[in-house]
Amino acid sequence: MPDAIGQAPAGLAVGIDSFISFTLALLALLAGKQIVARLEVLRRNSIPEALVGGVLCAAIVGAVYYAADIAVAFDLPARDLLLLYFFASIGLNTDVRTLASGGRPLVILAVLSIGFMVLQNGVGMSVAGAFGMDPRAGLMVGSISLTGGVGTTVAWTPHFTQVLGIAGAGELGLSANMIGMVAACSIGGPIAAMLIRRHRVAPSGDAALDVDHAVVARRQAVVERRRGALGRRFGGGIGAGVGSHGDLVVPVPAGGSLYPHSRSD
């Protein structure tokens, strides 16, 4: 029973379904974009809009928990599906010619990235072992979270918790990712700005946008063909339904609505 009228019982848990959770995630992203657009310090340090919106959402949920003792749980099946789409789409526009055009700088970047990934995993496993944890848990604070990011951390969490039996692996990885992201933006942003000023690097955002109108026309033609095919299939389905019910016709008026009428009309 509540302690008083209008007060929630202690330890109340509120579940948010998947649709509302996805909607709130979009609102948090939009809120992060607005905050970053209004605070120059965030833009100068390249703080991501998604990070700002996520921290804002976490702060609100935490405030509700500590102020009203209400635990909010989000249902996130859409997250796993969107992660699948995200990872499936990575590198679709990359080809050997593009990689070859990178030349020596790309090779240096790849070598440094691989070296730091090995270093991250080695340090993470060593620290986890020093604290009496399974050394494999250190991988969650290594390249999985620091190089892979939030998506990679969430994707690997079921393997660490269900297969390897490491409890709290997801929370460990997400915490490391958050700390690493904030630290990277806070340190890397000022350093990048200093190098840009020192070497007088000019932005390319003012360059004229070159639009291939032939490509746009071809894509529009493909869209129109698919739209026409979909319309014919939809019309055929309606015709089949009408054929099996001889006393009904289903005209489509100018307003676009479907109204059944008798043949006798």
Sequence and secondary structure as in RCSB ss.txt:
>XXXX:A:sequence
MPDAIGQAPAGLAVGIDSFISFTLALLALLAGKQIVARLEVLRRNSIPEALVGGVLCAAIVGAVYYAADIAVAFD
LPARDLLLLYFFASIGLNTDVRTLASGGRPLVILAVLSIGFMVLQNGVGMSVAGAFGMDPRAGLMVGSISLTGGV
GTTVAWTPHFTQVLGIAGAGELGLSANMIGMVAACSIGGPIAAMLIRRHRVAPSGDAALDVDHAVVARRQAVVER
RRGALGRRFGGGIGAGVGSHGDLVVPVPAGGSLYPHSRSD
>XXXX:A:secstr
  SSTT   TTEEEEE HHHHHHHHHHHHHHHHHHHHH HHHHHTT  HHHHHHHHHHHHHHHHHHHH EEEEE 
 HHHHHHHHHHHHHTTTT  HHHHHHHHHHHHHHHHHHHHHHHHHHHHHHHHHHHTTS GGGGGGGTHHHHTS H
HHHHHHHHIIIIIS  TTHHHHHHHHHHHHHHHHHHHHHHHHHHHHHHHT   STTS     HHHHHHHHHHHHH
HHHHHHHHHHHHHHHHHHTSTTEE    TT     EETT 
